[in-house]
C-alpha cells in the first residue's frame, strides 16, 4: 500500500474520531440518579438504565455539565468522568451532599450495587468524591447509622450536617420514622428528635431548606400535599401545619427547589396509583403557606427525576415519563420567575459567596460556592470577539485534539520511514541477483547506478 493511501486512511479515521469527540458523551436515559451543583458544574451520578433486553440495572455512570459555558438543553455538552475517576459503586435513589471542606461531595445511601456483578453491596453507606484530585474514597465513619440500607429519601445539608428523614430500609422494606443526621466534619451519625404528634413516615418525598434552618417536607407516598411537616435544625423541633390543597393531587417521586421570595416549586411525580399527579407544577408560598397553581405550558411529566436550581432556573434532568413509563434522557429548564420553559441559558461566574460550616469546636472552614448571572444575549458580538473557538471547547476535547495531532505526526514519520525501508529492501533484492544475470559488467554498473539513485 502506498504512502498516500496510508495517509488518506489516517486522515479519514482521525476525522471520524474527532467528530465523535466533538459530539461529546451521551448518557443513557435513566431515573433515580443523583445530582448536585458544585464548582460551576452540574454533576450526575448513577441511576437505573435499561439494557437492550429491557432489564433495568443500576449504574456507576458519572458525568457533568459545565455551567460556566452557554448551555443548550437540546445539545447539552456532557463530560464523562467515569473513565477518569472510576466510581467504586453503582448507585440510585440516594442523595448527594457537599463535604465540609468544600472540595467535593458525599454520596449517601441509596440502592448500592457492586460494579462487577451488580449484586447488592452495603459494606459502606457513604462514599466521597474529591473534585481537586478527581478521585473516590470511603470516609472512615466513627459510628454506623441506625439504618444503613436506606433508599427513597431526600437529604438536606445545613451547617455541615446532612439531615435524612424517613425513606425505606432495603433489608426490611418499610418506611422509617426517624431523622438520621450525618456530621460531615466529625464523620459521625446521630438521631434527631421525632417528637411530634401524628408524625408520618415518608418516602419519595421532597425536603427543602429555608433560610433560618427550617426544612419543609412535601408529599411522599400516601401523604397529601395538605400535610406539611417542618423540622427546625437549629432547635431540633418538629412542627406540623395543615393547609388547603384542594384541586392538587398528592404525589411522590417529585422534585422541589427553593426559588426567590421563599417559593418552593414542586414539579412532577405520581399519585399512589402511579398515574400522573396534576397539576404538573405547583408552588408553595412559605411566607403564608398557601399553594399556588401558575399557568404553565404542559410537557410530558416525569417521576424519579432530579431538579437543581441555578440562579432563577430550575434544571430538570432525566427521570421516567409518567404516561408512557419510558425513561428520559432529556434536560428541561424552567424560568422560575416567569414559569416559562426555555431551551438555552448562559451563566457567567461573577463572584464566590463565602459560606461558613461551623465545626464542633466552633472553628470555621471557608467554602466557596459560585453565584451566576444570566447573559442577555447568547450570540452577542462581544462574546464572539472575546472567545476563541478553542476557549469554548471543553478541555478534555482540547487534550484529545492535541493527542490526535501528535499521533498523526508520529504516524506520518513512521510511514515515511517504513516506505524508505521498503525501497531499500527492493533495491537490495534486485542487486542481489546481479551476479547471476547474463549482462556484461558495464550493464551491471549501469543497473547499480540506477538503484543507487532511488
C-alpha angles and dihedrals in degrees: 000000000000125000090247092057091048091053092047091053092049093048093049092047090048092051092050092048092045091052090051091053093047091052086057134204115328114200122212122252109274149162136202093040126143126242137184138172110231134157096350091311133104106217126202124194134184127325136155118292131181122245122216091268091055095254115140117227135182115245142200093214110152124187142134148204120233105232093189088076132061110286123211113183091204090059108021114182102228117189118207118228099168095088092046101044102025101215108225098218142039110237145187141152095025133097143265118214133171121263118237094248094060092233099110143320144278126242106216125197124306130127104328124193135179110257092222104052101006091235120146111279119186102158088117128033096191133046128180133214118201113204094196093060096023090227139126128229143167111243117226103245116201094216139008126256117248090241113035101171096056125153141162095045137119125225133206125207116214131159094347095312133103115217116207120183127184122330128145124286109224097216091055108023104217133109116269124232097203139096110223117195125202117199106208092195100052092027092227139128130230139166124245126211120286095183105135128115113254094001105174127217110243140198133175089019129131127248118199126186118222126197109278096040101283117145116205116205116204130186126326132157111334092352117119120219088242090072111075121183119198126192122197108214093190096056103022092238132141125213132185130204130180117211138177111276099162112156093017118108121227111246148185132193090040129129135231136193132185110242130184120303090031094286116155109210113205121195136184129338135134137260121246090272089056093248121133115285113231139247091036092216128032131168129217113207102208092192089077101001098243128144119238125194106200121196109257138164107262118234130179102294124224144198135214090025126129133243128198128183119224114176103315095334127100109208111203117196135198120308134141121297110242098217103039099027088224120140120250130225092181134116119211125191125205124194099222093201098053099022090231128140112236132189103205135036134167128203132195121198106232104169145342120252114220114229124187123212108194116219128209092270091049096248118132139226122209111233119181122212118181124239122207142210127203119250110232095215125027091198101040119152091235091060091050092051097043098045123062121208093259093048087064094047115091114254094243090058091048089053091048091051091051092050092048092051090050090049091052092051093049091045093052091048090050093048092049090050091046092050091052090049091051092051091050091051091050091050092048091049092052093045091051091065095051095093089059098050122105095226122110125257093263092056091048091054090052090052091049091051091050094053092043088060092056 
